[in-house]
Amino acid sequence: MPMTQTALETQLREAFPDADIHIEDLAGDGDHYRARIVSGAFNGLPRVRRHQLVYAALKGKVGGELHALALETLTPDQAG
């Protein structure tokens, strides 16, 4: 069963409560999303580590309930 946009956003907000999160359903099928996450939790971390934090927050759902997730992870300073 695909992951809903609401469920995806809820899990990300639990993991990154300070974040500005924007999610877009790319294909309209509940399987392919783009997420833009702006969080102080990313300060000082390289992009790969930021993405690892997001994947950990989704608790193994990427590749299962969530087929594809394009990520943009920014610090507040980077977001402007």
Buried (B, 14 or more C-beta within 10 A) or exposed (E): EBBEBEBBBEBBBEBBEEBEBEBEBEEEEBBBBBBBBBBEBBEEBEEEEBBEBBBEBBEEBBEEBBBEBEBBBBBBEEEE
